[in-house]
Structure formats: structure tokens, C-alpha cells
Amino acid sequence: MENIMNVESARRILGDLINQVNENKQPVIITRRSKGKAILLDYDEYLRLKSLVEKTKEYQLVEALERIRQAVAAEGIPCETVDEAIREIRSR
């Protein structure tokens, strides 16, 4: 079950909430006017999620580049021509 708390209540016991999140590794959803506004999250979990986001971005880039290479090959343009153009753009 999710731990949900309004911002006013969370403010009063912030130190205890931080200890609770660190101990049980369960996030606390902070609400204002019954709408989720923030999440108090264990720092290690934050780092893990941040790493996943970065890995996902890298994967998406690799996939996009592969689609471009396939489209270029389908048009009969040598990959070396594309690689050379990329090197030229990067050197600017």
C-alpha cells in the first residue's frame, strides 16, 4: 500500500519521514489539495531510476541510429559516406 501524505503533515514530520523512507525503502507521495505533487524517495532508489533513464536514452539513440543506417543502406548510400558526414559534423 502506498504511503500518501499531504504537504502540511509531511512538513511537520519531515525528519521522521526521511528515516522511514530510508529504512523501509517505500516512497511517500506528497499531496497538495488531494493531488500528487512530489515523492519522497530513498536516495539509492533515485540513483537506480536515474541510471535506468540514462540507459533507456542510450538504447533509444542506438535504435534510432540503426534505423537510419538501414534506411541509408536501402537507398544504396554507402555507410562510409554517412560515417564521414557524422565525423565532419562532430568536428565543428
PyMOL Python script that loads the backbone (N, CA, C, O; Angstrom):
from pymol import cmd

cmd.read_pdbstr("""\
ATOM      1  N   MET A   1       0.834  -1.178   0.000  1.00  0.00           N
ATOM      2  CA  MET A   1       0.000   0.000   0.000  1.00  0.00           C
ATOM      3  C   MET A   1       0.882   1.245   0.000  1.00  0.00           C
ATOM      4  O   MET A   1       1.882   1.311   0.714  1.00  0.00           O
ATOM      5  N   GLU A   2       0.501   2.220  -0.802  1.00  0.00           N
ATOM      6  CA  GLU A   2       1.277   3.450  -0.905  1.00  0.00           C
ATOM      7  C   GLU A   2       1.084   4.332   0.321  1.00  0.00           C
ATOM      8  O   GLU A   2      -0.005   4.410   0.889  1.00  0.00           O
ATOM      9  N   ASN A   3       2.160   4.989   0.710  1.00  0.00           N
ATOM     10  CA  ASN A   3       2.093   5.942   1.805  1.00  0.00           C
ATOM     11  C   ASN A   3       1.855   7.317   1.181  1.00  0.00           C
ATOM     12  O   ASN A   3       2.708   7.832   0.459  1.00  0.00           O
ATOM     13  N   ILE A   4       0.704   7.901   1.460  1.00  0.00           N
ATOM     14  CA  ILE A   4       0.312   9.188   0.898  1.00  0.00           C
ATOM     15  C   ILE A   4       0.101  10.162   2.045  1.00  0.00           C
ATOM     16  O   ILE A   4      -0.539   9.840   3.046  1.00  0.00           O
ATOM     17  N   MET A   5       0.655  11.365   1.881  1.00  0.00           N
ATOM     18  CA  MET A   5       0.563  12.347   2.955  1.00  0.00           C
ATOM     19  C   MET A   5       0.469  13.740   2.347  1.00  0.00           C
ATOM     20  O   MET A   5       1.124  14.036   1.348  1.00  0.00           O
ATOM     21  N   ASN A   6      -0.353  14.595   2.959  1.00  0.00           N
ATOM     22  CA  ASN A   6      -0.416  15.962   2.443  1.00  0.00           C
ATOM     23  C   ASN A   6       0.813  16.741   2.900  1.00  0.00           C
ATOM     24  O   ASN A   6       1.462  16.391   3.886  1.00  0.00           O
ATOM     25  N   VAL A   7       1.111  17.790   2.169  1.00  0.00           N
ATOM     26  CA  VAL A   7       2.349  18.534   2.384  1.00  0.00           C
ATOM     27  C   VAL A   7       2.428  19.132   3.789  1.00  0.00           C
ATOM     28  O   VAL A   7       3.511  19.198   4.371  1.00  0.00           O
ATOM     29  N   GLU A   8       1.318  19.558   4.327  1.00  0.00           N
ATOM     30  CA  GLU A   8       1.334  20.154   5.663  1.00  0.00           C
ATOM     31  C   GLU A   8       1.740  19.124   6.715  1.00  0.00           C
ATOM     32  O   GLU A   8       2.553  19.414   7.593  1.00  0.00           O
ATOM     33  N   SER A   9       1.177  17.933   6.624  1.00  0.00           N
ATOM     34  CA  SER A   9       1.525  16.869   7.565  1.00  0.00           C
ATOM     35  C   SER A   9       2.970  16.425   7.382  1.00  0.00           C
ATOM     36  O   SER A   9       3.686  16.192   8.357  1.00  0.00           O
ATOM     37  N   ALA A  10       3.390  16.311   6.138  1.00  0.00           N
ATOM     38  CA  ALA A  10       4.765  15.882   5.848  1.00  0.00           C
ATOM     39  C   ALA A  10       5.775  16.887   6.387  1.00  0.00           C
ATOM     40  O   ALA A  10       6.827  16.510   6.903  1.00  0.00           O
ATOM     41  N   ARG A  11       5.451  18.141   6.265  1.00  0.00           N
ATOM     42  CA  ARG A  11       6.360  19.195   6.736  1.00  0.00           C
ATOM     43  C   ARG A  11       6.633  19.053   8.232  1.00  0.00           C
ATOM     44  O   ARG A  11       7.760  19.246   8.688  1.00  0.00           O
ATOM     45  N   ARG A  12       5.603  18.718   8.979  1.00  0.00           N
ATOM     46  CA  ARG A  12       5.740  18.614  10.444  1.00  0.00           C
ATOM     47  C   ARG A  12       6.647  17.461  10.871  1.00  0.00           C
ATOM     48  O   ARG A  12       7.301  17.533  11.911  1.00  0.00           O
ATOM     49  N   ILE A  13       6.684  16.406  10.069  1.00  0.00           N
ATOM     50  CA  ILE A  13       7.450  15.210  10.471  1.00  0.00           C
ATOM     51  C   ILE A  13       8.487  14.823   9.420  1.00  0.00           C
ATOM     52  O   ILE A  13       8.805  13.643   9.270  1.00  0.00           O
ATOM     53  N   LEU A  14       9.014  15.798   8.697  1.00  0.00           N
ATOM     54  CA  LEU A  14       9.912  15.515   7.583  1.00  0.00           C
ATOM     55  C   LEU A  14      11.093  14.632   7.983  1.00  0.00           C
ATOM     56  O   LEU A  14      11.421  13.679   7.276  1.00  0.00           O
ATOM     57  N   GLY A  15      11.727  14.942   9.103  1.00  0.00           N
ATOM     58  CA  GLY A  15      12.868  14.125   9.544  1.00  0.00           C
ATOM     59  C   GLY A  15      12.482  12.676   9.752  1.00  0.00           C
ATOM     60  O   GLY A  15      13.210  11.774   9.340  1.00  0.00           O
ATOM     61  N   ASP A  16      11.345  12.443  10.388  1.00  0.00           N
ATOM     62  CA  ASP A  16      10.865  11.073  10.603  1.00  0.00           C
ATOM     63  C   ASP A  16      10.523  10.400   9.271  1.00  0.00           C
ATOM     64  O   ASP A  16      10.794   9.213   9.084  1.00  0.00           O
ATOM     65  N   LEU A  17       9.929  11.156   8.353  1.00  0.00           N
ATOM     66  CA  LEU A  17       9.601  10.583   7.038  1.00  0.00           C
ATOM     67  C   LEU A  17      10.851  10.146   6.301  1.00  0.00           C
ATOM     68  O   LEU A  17      10.878   9.083   5.680  1.00  0.00           O
ATOM     69  N   ILE A  18      11.885  10.971   6.373  1.00  0.00           N
ATOM     70  CA  ILE A  18      13.143  10.616   5.704  1.00  0.00           C
ATOM     71  C   ILE A  18      13.702   9.323   6.292  1.00  0.00           C
ATOM     72  O   ILE A  18      14.132   8.437   5.554  1.00  0.00           O
ATOM     73  N   ASN A  19      13.696   9.217   7.607  1.00  0.00           N
ATOM     74  CA  ASN A  19      14.166   7.984   8.251  1.00  0.00           C
ATOM     75  C   ASN A  19      13.321   6.789   7.824  1.00  0.00           C
ATOM     76  O   ASN A  19      13.857   5.715   7.550  1.00  0.00           O
ATOM     77  N   GLN A  20      12.019   6.971   7.767  1.00  0.00           N
ATOM     78  CA  GLN A  20      11.098   5.894   7.375  1.00  0.00           C
ATOM     79  C   GLN A  20      11.375   5.435   5.949  1.00  0.00           C
ATOM     80  O   GLN A  20      11.431   4.236   5.677  1.00  0.00           O
ATOM     81  N   VAL A  21      11.549   6.393   5.040  1.00  0.00           N
ATOM     82  CA  VAL A  21      11.818   6.052   3.636  1.00  0.00           C
ATOM     83  C   VAL A  21      13.149   5.318   3.515  1.00  0.00           C
ATOM     84  O   VAL A  21      13.261   4.360   2.750  1.00  0.00           O
ATOM     85  N   ASN A  22      14.147   5.755   4.258  1.00  0.00           N
ATOM     86  CA  ASN A  22      15.454   5.095   4.213  1.00  0.00           C
ATOM     87  C   ASN A  22      15.406   3.690   4.790  1.00  0.00           C
ATOM     88  O   ASN A  22      16.100   2.796   4.307  1.00  0.00           O
ATOM     89  N   GLU A  23      14.599   3.489   5.812  1.00  0.00           N
ATOM     90  CA  GLU A  23      14.531   2.176   6.455  1.00  0.00           C
ATOM     91  C   GLU A  23      13.719   1.171   5.645  1.00  0.00           C
ATOM     92  O   GLU A  23      14.172   0.051   5.413  1.00  0.00           O
ATOM     93  N   ASN A  24      12.522   1.564   5.213  1.00  0.00           N
ATOM     94  CA  ASN A  24      11.656   0.571   4.559  1.00  0.00           C
ATOM     95  C   ASN A  24      11.673   0.636   3.037  1.00  0.00           C
ATOM     96  O   ASN A  24      11.035  -0.172   2.363  1.00  0.00           O
ATOM     97  N   LYS A  25      12.421   1.620   2.499  1.00  0.00           N
ATOM     98  CA  LYS A  25      12.587   1.745   1.047  1.00  0.00           C
ATOM     99  C   LYS A  25      11.279   1.974   0.311  1.00  0.00           C
ATOM    100  O   LYS A  25      11.206   1.732  -0.894  1.00  0.00           O
ATOM    101  N   GLN A  26      10.257   2.428   0.996  1.00  0.00           N
ATOM    102  CA  GLN A  26       8.967   2.729   0.378  1.00  0.00           C
ATOM    103  C   GLN A  26       8.825   4.240   0.221  1.00  0.00           C
ATOM    104  O   GLN A  26       9.017   4.981   1.185  1.00  0.00           O
ATOM    105  N   PRO A  27       8.491   4.706  -0.981  1.00  0.00           N
ATOM    106  CA  PRO A  27       8.350   6.146  -1.189  1.00  0.00           C
ATOM    107  C   PRO A  27       7.104   6.694  -0.490  1.00  0.00           C
ATOM    108  O   PRO A  27       6.173   5.955  -0.169  1.00  0.00           O
ATOM    109  N   VAL A  28       7.115   7.993  -0.267  1.00  0.00           N
ATOM    110  CA  VAL A  28       5.962   8.685   0.289  1.00  0.00           C
ATOM    111  C   VAL A  28       5.489   9.685  -0.758  1.00  0.00           C
ATOM    112  O   VAL A  28       6.260  10.533  -1.207  1.00  0.00           O
ATOM    113  N   ILE A  29       4.245   9.589  -1.137  1.00  0.00           N
ATOM    114  CA  ILE A  29       3.659  10.519  -2.094  1.00  0.00           C
ATOM    115  C   ILE A  29       3.172  11.733  -1.316  1.00  0.00           C
ATOM    116  O   ILE A  29       2.392  11.603  -0.373  1.00  0.00           O
ATOM    117  N   ILE A  30       3.633  12.911  -1.716  1.00  0.00           N
ATOM    118  CA  ILE A  30       3.256  14.155  -1.058  1.00  0.00           C
ATOM    119  C   ILE A  30       2.167  14.818  -1.909  1.00  0.00           C
ATOM    120  O   ILE A  30       2.337  15.016  -3.112  1.00  0.00           O
ATOM    121  N   THR A  31       1.056  15.153  -1.267  1.00  0.00           N
ATOM    122  CA  THR A  31      -0.066  15.749  -1.985  1.00  0.00           C
ATOM    123  C   THR A  31      -0.313  17.180  -1.525  1.00  0.00           C
ATOM    124  O   THR A  31       0.075  17.579  -0.426  1.00  0.00           O
ATOM    125  N   ARG A  32      -0.955  17.922  -2.379  1.00  0.00           N
ATOM    126  CA  ARG A  32      -1.463  19.245  -2.041  1.00  0.00           C
ATOM    127  C   ARG A  32      -2.853  19.323  -2.664  1.00  0.00           C
ATOM    128  O   ARG A  32      -3.022  19.123  -3.866  1.00  0.00           O
ATOM    129  N   ARG A  33      -3.836  19.615  -1.831  1.00  0.00           N
ATOM    130  CA  ARG A  33      -5.237  19.654  -2.269  1.00  0.00           C
ATOM    131  C   ARG A  33      -5.638  18.343  -2.953  1.00  0.00           C
ATOM    132  O   ARG A  33      -6.307  18.330  -3.986  1.00  0.00           O
ATOM    133  N   SER A  34      -5.205  17.259  -2.341  1.00  0.00           N
ATOM    134  CA  SER A  34      -5.533  15.887  -2.774  1.00  0.00           C
ATOM    135  C   SER A  34      -4.949  15.498  -4.122  1.00  0.00           C
ATOM    136  O   SER A  34      -5.384  14.511  -4.715  1.00  0.00           O
ATOM    137  N   LYS A  35      -3.975  16.251  -4.620  1.00  0.00           N
ATOM    138  CA  LYS A  35      -3.325  15.907  -5.881  1.00  0.00           C
ATOM    139  C   LYS A  35      -1.847  15.639  -5.617  1.00  0.00           C
ATOM    140  O   LYS A  35      -1.191  16.403  -4.909  1.00  0.00           O
ATOM    141  N   GLY A  36      -1.325  14.559  -6.184  1.00  0.00           N
ATOM    142  CA  GLY A  36       0.086  14.240  -6.038  1.00  0.00           C
ATOM    143  C   GLY A  36       0.962  15.361  -6.577  1.00  0.00           C
ATOM    144  O   GLY A  36       0.756  15.835  -7.694  1.00  0.00           O
ATOM    145  N   LYS A  37       1.934  15.783  -5.786  1.00  0.00           N
ATOM    146  CA  LYS A  37       2.819  16.881  -6.191  1.00  0.00           C
ATOM    147  C   LYS A  37       4.287  16.495  -6.164  1.00  0.00           C
ATOM    148  O   LYS A  37       5.084  17.047  -6.921  1.00  0.00           O
ATOM    149  N   ALA A  38       4.658  15.549  -5.297  1.00  0.00           N
ATOM    150  CA  ALA A  38       6.063  15.162  -5.182  1.00  0.00           C
ATOM    151  C   ALA A  38       6.154  13.782  -4.553  1.00  0.00           C
ATOM    152  O   ALA A  38       5.171  13.246  -4.044  1.00  0.00           O
ATOM    153  N   ILE A  39       7.349  13.223  -4.599  1.00  0.00           N
ATOM    154  CA  ILE A  39       7.591  11.926  -3.978  1.00  0.00           C
ATOM    155  C   ILE A  39       8.864  12.009  -3.163  1.00  0.00           C
ATOM    156  O   ILE A  39       9.895  12.476  -3.648  1.00  0.00           O
ATOM    157  N   LEU A  40       8.789  11.560  -1.938  1.00  0.00           N
ATOM    158  CA  LEU A  40       9.973  11.425  -1.098  1.00  0.00           C
ATOM    159  C   LEU A  40      10.465  10.000  -1.311  1.00  0.00           C
ATOM    160  O   LEU A  40       9.764   9.035  -1.008  1.00  0.00           O
ATOM    161  N   LEU A  41      11.683   9.884  -1.838  1.00  0.00           N
ATOM    162  CA  LEU A  41      12.193   8.607  -2.318  1.00  0.00           C
ATOM    163  C   LEU A  41      13.568   8.341  -1.721  1.00  0.00           C
ATOM    164  O   LEU A  41      14.364   9.264  -1.549  1.00  0.00           O
ATOM    165  N   ASP A  42      13.844   7.091  -1.408  1.00  0.00           N
ATOM    166  CA  ASP A  42      15.170   6.694  -0.942  1.00  0.00           C
ATOM    167  C   ASP A  42      16.210   7.095  -1.985  1.00  0.00           C
ATOM    168  O   ASP A  42      15.996   6.896  -3.181  1.00  0.00           O
ATOM    169  N   TYR A  43      17.325   7.652  -1.543  1.00  0.00           N
ATOM    170  CA  TYR A  43      18.341   8.173  -2.453  1.00  0.00           C
ATOM    171  C   TYR A  43      18.900   7.098  -3.377  1.00  0.00           C
ATOM    172  O   TYR A  43      19.096   7.354  -4.565  1.00  0.00           O
ATOM    173  N   ASP A  44      19.160   5.908  -2.860  1.00  0.00           N
ATOM    174  CA  ASP A  44      19.684   4.822  -3.699  1.00  0.00           C
ATOM    175  C   ASP A  44      18.683   4.444  -4.788  1.00  0.00           C
ATOM    176  O   ASP A  44      19.073   4.130  -5.912  1.00  0.00           O
ATOM    177  N   GLU A  45      17.398   4.475  -4.456  1.00  0.00           N
ATOM    178  CA  GLU A  45      16.363   4.185  -5.447  1.00  0.00           C
ATOM    179  C   GLU A  45      16.325   5.282  -6.512  1.00  0.00           C
ATOM    180  O   GLU A  45      16.154   4.998  -7.697  1.00  0.00           O
ATOM    181  N   TYR A  46      16.485   6.525  -6.086  1.00  0.00           N
ATOM    182  CA  TYR A  46      16.557   7.636  -7.030  1.00  0.00           C
ATOM    183  C   TYR A  46      17.715   7.427  -8.007  1.00  0.00           C
ATOM    184  O   TYR A  46      17.541   7.586  -9.215  1.00  0.00           O
ATOM    185  N   LEU A  47      18.893   7.072  -7.492  1.00  0.00           N
ATOM    186  CA  LEU A  47      20.054   6.843  -8.354  1.00  0.00           C
ATOM    187  C   LEU A  47      19.805   5.692  -9.320  1.00  0.00           C
ATOM    188  O   LEU A  47      20.199   5.758 -10.484  1.00  0.00           O
ATOM    189  N   ARG A  48      19.146   4.627  -8.835  1.00  0.00           N
ATOM    190  CA  ARG A  48      18.829   3.491  -9.701  1.00  0.00           C
ATOM    191  C   ARG A  48      17.893   3.916 -10.833  1.00  0.00           C
ATOM    192  O   ARG A  48      18.109   3.558 -11.991  1.00  0.00           O
ATOM    193  N   LEU A  49      16.857   4.678 -10.495  1.00  0.00           N
ATOM    194  CA  LEU A  49      15.912   5.140 -11.505  1.00  0.00           C
ATOM    195  C   LEU A  49      16.576   6.089 -12.504  1.00  0.00           C
ATOM    196  O   LEU A  49      16.311   6.028 -13.704  1.00  0.00           O
ATOM    197  N   LYS A  50      17.431   6.954 -11.998  1.00  0.00           N
ATOM    198  CA  LYS A  50      18.156   7.879 -12.861  1.00  0.00           C
ATOM    199  C   LYS A  50      19.035   7.108 -13.846  1.00  0.00           C
ATOM    200  O   LYS A  50      19.109   7.461 -15.023  1.00  0.00           O
ATOM    201  N   SER A  51      19.688   6.073 -13.371  1.00  0.00           N
ATOM    202  CA  SER A  51      20.523   5.240 -14.230  1.00  0.00           C
ATOM    203  C   SER A  51      19.686   4.547 -15.305  1.00  0.00           C
ATOM    204  O   SER A  51      20.101   4.459 -16.461  1.00  0.00           O
ATOM    205  N   LEU A  52      18.512   4.059 -14.920  1.00  0.00           N
ATOM    206  CA  LEU A  52      17.621   3.418 -15.894  1.00  0.00           C
ATOM    207  C   LEU A  52      17.186   4.388 -16.987  1.00  0.00           C
ATOM    208  O   LEU A  52      17.101   4.021 -18.159  1.00  0.00           O
ATOM    209  N   VAL A  53      16.912   5.623 -16.593  1.00  0.00           N
ATOM    210  CA  VAL A  53      16.519   6.641 -17.569  1.00  0.00           C
ATOM    211  C   VAL A  53      17.655   6.870 -18.561  1.00  0.00           C
ATOM    212  O   VAL A  53      17.426   6.939 -19.769  1.00  0.00           O
ATOM    213  N   GLU A  54      18.870   6.988 -18.055  1.00  0.00           N
ATOM    214  CA  GLU A  54      20.018   7.203 -18.930  1.00  0.00           C
ATOM    215  C   GLU A  54      20.234   6.016 -19.870  1.00  0.00           C
ATOM    216  O   GLU A  54      20.505   6.201 -21.056  1.00  0.00           O
ATOM    217  N   LYS A  55      20.116   4.809 -19.342  1.00  0.00           N
ATOM    218  CA  LYS A  55      20.281   3.618 -20.179  1.00  0.00           C
ATOM    219  C   LYS A  55      19.204   3.554 -21.250  1.00  0.00           C
ATOM    220  O   LYS A  55      19.473   3.152 -22.381  1.00  0.00           O
ATOM    221  N   THR A  56      17.993   3.948 -20.898  1.00  0.00           N
ATOM    222  CA  THR A  56      16.892   3.958 -21.864  1.00  0.00           C
ATOM    223  C   THR A  56      17.170   4.960 -22.976  1.00  0.00           C
ATOM    224  O   THR A  56      16.937   4.665 -24.148  1.00  0.00           O
ATOM    225  N   LYS A  57      17.666   6.143 -22.621  1.00  0.00           N
ATOM    226  CA  LYS A  57      18.005   7.149 -23.630  1.00  0.00           C
ATOM    227  C   LYS A  57      19.087   6.631 -24.564  1.00  0.00           C
ATOM    228  O   LYS A  57      19.003   6.816 -25.779  1.00  0.00           O
ATOM    229  N   GLU A  58      20.101   5.983 -24.004  1.00  0.00           N
ATOM    230  CA  GLU A  58      21.177   5.424 -24.822  1.00  0.00           C
ATOM    231  C   GLU A  58      20.632   4.362 -25.771  1.00  0.00           C
ATOM    232  O   GLU A  58      20.996   4.328 -26.947  1.00  0.00           O
ATOM    233  N   TYR A  59      19.760   3.496 -25.259  1.00  0.00           N
ATOM    234  CA  TYR A  59      19.165   2.443 -26.087  1.00  0.00           C
ATOM    235  C   TYR A  59      18.348   3.063 -27.215  1.00  0.00           C
ATOM    236  O   TYR A  59      18.428   2.612 -28.358  1.00  0.00           O
ATOM    237  N   GLN A  60      17.568   4.087 -26.907  1.00  0.00           N
ATOM    238  CA  GLN A  60      16.746   4.729 -27.926  1.00  0.00           C
ATOM    239  C   GLN A  60      17.620   5.366 -29.001  1.00  0.00           C
ATOM    240  O   GLN A  60      17.282   5.319 -30.183  1.00  0.00           O
ATOM    241  N   LEU A  61      18.736   5.958 -28.601  1.00  0.00           N
ATOM    242  CA  LEU A  61      19.652   6.549 -29.570  1.00  0.00           C
ATOM    243  C   LEU A  61      20.247   5.479 -30.474  1.00  0.00           C
ATOM    244  O   LEU A  61      20.298   5.654 -31.692  1.00  0.00           O
ATOM    245  N   VAL A  62      20.690   4.386 -29.897  1.00  0.00           N
ATOM    246  CA  VAL A  62      21.267   3.294 -30.687  1.00  0.00           C
ATOM    247  C   VAL A  62      20.229   2.752 -31.673  1.00  0.00           C
ATOM    248  O   VAL A  62      20.545   2.498 -32.835  1.00  0.00           O
ATOM    249  N   GLU A  63      19.005   2.579 -31.209  1.00  0.00           N
ATOM    250  CA  GLU A  63      17.934   2.090 -32.085  1.00  0.00           C
ATOM    251  C   GLU A  63      17.658   3.076 -33.217  1.00  0.00           C
ATOM    252  O   GLU A  63      17.472   2.664 -34.362  1.00  0.00           O
ATOM    253  N   ALA A  64      17.630   4.369 -32.911  1.00  0.00           N
ATOM    254  CA  ALA A  64      17.386   5.379 -33.945  1.00  0.00           C
ATOM    255  C   ALA A  64      18.510   5.376 -34.973  1.00  0.00           C
ATOM    256  O   ALA A  64      18.258   5.460 -36.174  1.00  0.00           O
ATOM    257  N   LEU A  65      19.747   5.278 -34.503  1.00  0.00           N
ATOM    258  CA  LEU A  65      20.882   5.231 -35.427  1.00  0.00           C
ATOM    259  C   LEU A  65      20.825   3.996 -36.312  1.00  0.00           C
ATOM    260  O   LEU A  65      21.159   4.059 -37.495  1.00  0.00           O
ATOM    261  N   GLU A  66      20.405   2.885 -35.746  1.00  0.00           N
ATOM    262  CA  GLU A  66      20.306   1.663 -36.548  1.00  0.00           C
ATOM    263  C   GLU A  66      19.225   1.808 -37.629  1.00  0.00           C
ATOM    264  O   GLU A  66      19.411   1.351 -38.757  1.00  0.00           O
ATOM    265  N   ARG A  67      18.114   2.436 -37.289  1.00  0.00           N
ATOM    266  CA  ARG A  67      17.056   2.666 -38.297  1.00  0.00           C
ATOM    267  C   ARG A  67      17.566   3.582 -39.404  1.00  0.00           C
ATOM    268  O   ARG A  67      17.251   3.384 -40.578  1.00  0.00           O
ATOM    269  N   ILE A  68      18.351   4.582 -39.025  1.00  0.00           N
ATOM    270  CA  ILE A  68      18.916   5.482 -40.034  1.00  0.00           C
ATOM    271  C   ILE A  68      19.870   4.716 -40.938  1.00  0.00           C
ATOM    272  O   ILE A  68      19.828   4.865 -42.159  1.00  0.00           O
ATOM    273  N   ARG A  69      20.735   3.891 -40.336  1.00  0.00           N
ATOM    274  CA  ARG A  69      21.682   3.097 -41.141  1.00  0.00           C
ATOM    275  C   ARG A  69      20.939   2.171 -42.112  1.00  0.00           C
ATOM    276  O   ARG A  69      21.350   2.019 -43.262  1.00  0.00           O
ATOM    277  N   GLN A  70      19.864   1.564 -41.654  1.00  0.00           N
ATOM    278  CA  GLN A  70      19.084   0.681 -42.524  1.00  0.00           C
ATOM    279  C   GLN A  70      18.438   1.461 -43.675  1.00  0.00           C
ATOM    280  O   GLN A  70      18.417   0.998 -44.816  1.00  0.00           O
ATOM    281  N   ALA A  71      17.910   2.654 -43.359  1.00  0.00           N
ATOM    282  CA  ALA A  71      17.294   3.477 -44.398  1.00  0.00           C
ATOM    283  C   ALA A  71      18.338   3.925 -45.414  1.00  0.00           C
ATOM    284  O   ALA A  71      18.073   3.945 -46.616  1.00  0.00           O
ATOM    285  N   VAL A  72      19.517   4.281 -44.933  1.00  0.00           N
ATOM    286  CA  VAL A  72      20.603   4.702 -45.822  1.00  0.00           C
ATOM    287  C   VAL A  72      21.020   3.534 -46.716  1.00  0.00           C
ATOM    288  O   VAL A  72      21.211   3.703 -47.920  1.00  0.00           O
ATOM    289  N   ALA A  73      21.158   2.365 -46.124  1.00  0.00           N
ATOM    290  CA  ALA A  73      21.545   1.182 -46.903  1.00  0.00           C
ATOM    291  C   ALA A  73      20.478   0.847 -47.934  1.00  0.00           C
ATOM    292  O   ALA A  73      20.803   0.452 -49.053  1.00  0.00           O
ATOM    293  N   ALA A  74      19.201   1.000 -47.569  1.00  0.00           N
ATOM    294  CA  ALA A  74      18.108   0.708 -48.501  1.00  0.00           C
ATOM    295  C   ALA A  74      18.141   1.652 -49.706  1.00  0.00           C
ATOM    296  O   ALA A  74      17.684   1.293 -50.792  1.00  0.00           O
ATOM    297  N   GLU A  75      18.681   2.854 -49.513  1.00  0.00           N
ATOM    298  CA  GLU A  75      18.785   3.821 -50.609  1.00  0.00           C
ATOM    299  C   GLU A  75      20.066   3.637 -51.420  1.00  0.00           C
ATOM    300  O   GLU A  75      20.285   4.323 -52.418  1.00  0.00           O
ATOM    301  N   GLY A  76      20.908   2.702 -50.978  1.00  0.00           N
ATOM    302  CA  GLY A  76      22.129   2.415 -51.707  1.00  0.00           C
ATOM    303  C   GLY A  76      23.284   3.364 -51.416  1.00  0.00           C
ATOM    304  O   GLY A  76      24.268   3.398 -52.155  1.00  0.00           O
ATOM    305  N   ILE A  77      23.164   4.127 -50.345  1.00  0.00           N
ATOM    306  CA  ILE A  77      24.247   5.038 -49.966  1.00  0.00           C
ATOM    307  C   ILE A  77      25.205   4.263 -49.068  1.00  0.00           C
ATOM    308  O   ILE A  77      24.772   3.630 -48.105  1.00  0.00           O
ATOM    309  N   PRO A  78      26.502   4.304 -49.371  1.00  0.00           N
ATOM    310  CA  PRO A  78      27.462   3.566 -48.539  1.00  0.00           C
ATOM    311  C   PRO A  78      27.489   4.110 -47.106  1.00  0.00           C
ATOM    312  O   PRO A  78      27.431   5.321 -46.893  1.00  0.00           O
ATOM    313  N   CYS A  79      27.576   3.213 -46.140  1.00  0.00           N
ATOM    314  CA  CYS A  79      27.644   3.602 -44.727  1.00  0.00           C
ATOM    315  C   CYS A  79      28.845   4.496 -44.462  1.00  0.00           C
ATOM    316  O   CYS A  79      28.796   5.366 -43.594  1.00  0.00           O
ATOM    317  N   GLU A  80      29.914   4.283 -45.204  1.00  0.00           N
ATOM    318  CA  GLU A  80      31.112   5.098 -45.010  1.00  0.00           C
ATOM    319  C   GLU A  80      30.810   6.568 -45.286  1.00  0.00           C
ATOM    320  O   GLU A  80      31.363   7.449 -44.628  1.00  0.00           O
ATOM    321  N   THR A  81      29.938   6.835 -46.254  1.00  0.00           N
ATOM    322  CA  THR A  81      29.569   8.217 -46.571  1.00  0.00           C
ATOM    323  C   THR A  81      28.852   8.859 -45.393  1.00  0.00           C
ATOM    324  O   THR A  81      29.100  10.020 -45.066  1.00  0.00           O
ATOM    325  N   VAL A  82      27.977   8.114 -44.768  1.00  0.00           N
ATOM    326  CA  VAL A  82      27.248   8.611 -43.597  1.00  0.00           C
ATOM    327  C   VAL A  82      28.212   8.807 -42.431  1.00  0.00           C
ATOM    328  O   VAL A  82      28.165   9.829 -41.747  1.00  0.00           O
ATOM    329  N   ASP A  83      29.080   7.834 -42.207  1.00  0.00           N
ATOM    330  CA  ASP A  83      30.056   7.946 -41.120  1.00  0.00           C
ATOM    331  C   ASP A  83      30.949   9.174 -41.310  1.00  0.00           C
ATOM    332  O   ASP A  83      31.262   9.881 -40.352  1.00  0.00           O
ATOM    333  N   GLU A  84      31.345   9.411 -42.536  1.00  0.00           N
ATOM    334  CA  GLU A  84      32.189  10.570 -42.830  1.00  0.00           C
ATOM    335  C   GLU A  84      31.420  11.869 -42.560  1.00  0.00           C
ATOM    336  O   GLU A  84      31.985  12.811 -42.004  1.00  0.00           O
ATOM    337  N   ALA A  85      30.177  11.927 -42.934  1.00  0.00           N
ATOM    338  CA  ALA A  85      29.358  13.116 -42.697  1.00  0.00           C
ATOM    339  C   ALA A  85      29.184  13.365 -41.190  1.00  0.00           C
ATOM    340  O   ALA A  85      29.203  14.509 -40.736  1.00  0.00           O
ATOM    341  N   ILE A  86      29.015  12.289 -40.430  1.00  0.00           N
ATOM    342  CA  ILE A  86      28.869  12.416 -38.976  1.00  0.00           C
ATOM    343  C   ILE A  86      30.163  12.941 -38.372  1.00  0.00           C
ATOM    344  O   ILE A  86      30.134  13.832 -37.523  1.00  0.00           O
ATOM    345  N   ARG A  87      31.303  12.395 -38.803  1.00  0.00           N
ATOM    346  CA  ARG A  87      32.584  12.873 -38.291  1.00  0.00           C
ATOM    347  C   ARG A  87      32.785  14.356 -38.607  1.00  0.00           C
ATOM    348  O   ARG A  87      33.292  15.111 -37.778  1.00  0.00           O
ATOM    349  N   GLU A  88      32.394  14.757 -39.787  1.00  0.00           N
ATOM    350  CA  GLU A  88      32.542  16.161 -40.179  1.00  0.00           C
ATOM    351  C   GLU A  88      31.683  17.069 -39.305  1.00  0.00           C
ATOM    352  O   GLU A  88      32.143  18.124 -38.869  1.00  0.00           O
ATOM    353  N   ILE A  89      30.459  16.674 -39.050  1.00  0.00           N
ATOM    354  CA  ILE A  89      29.549  17.466 -38.189  1.00  0.00           C
ATOM    355  C   ILE A  89      30.101  17.543 -36.771  1.00  0.00           C
ATOM    356  O   ILE A  89      30.078  18.607 -36.151  1.00  0.00           O
ATOM    357  N   ARG A  90      30.595  16.427 -36.259  1.00  0.00           N
ATOM    358  CA  ARG A  90      31.128  16.405 -34.884  1.00  0.00           C
ATOM    359  C   ARG A  90      32.366  17.271 -34.726  1.00  0.00           C
ATOM    360  O   ARG A  90      32.618  17.802 -33.645  1.00  0.00           O
ATOM    361  N   SER A  91      33.137  17.417 -35.791  1.00  0.00           N
ATOM    362  CA  SER A  91      34.382  18.178 -35.687  1.00  0.00           C
ATOM    363  C   SER A  91      34.135  19.688 -35.661  1.00  0.00           C
ATOM    364  O   SER A  91      35.056  20.451 -35.371  1.00  0.00           O
ATOM    365  N   ARG A  92      32.950  20.119 -35.947  1.00  0.00           N
ATOM    366  CA  ARG A  92      32.643  21.570 -35.965  1.00  0.00           C
ATOM    367  C   ARG A  92      32.531  22.145 -34.603  1.00  0.00           C
ATOM    368  O   ARG A  92      32.280  23.341 -34.457  1.00  0.00           O
TER     369      ARG A  92
END
""", "prot")
cmd.dss("prot")
cmd.show_as("cartoon", "prot")
cmd.util.cbc("prot")
cmd.orient("prot")
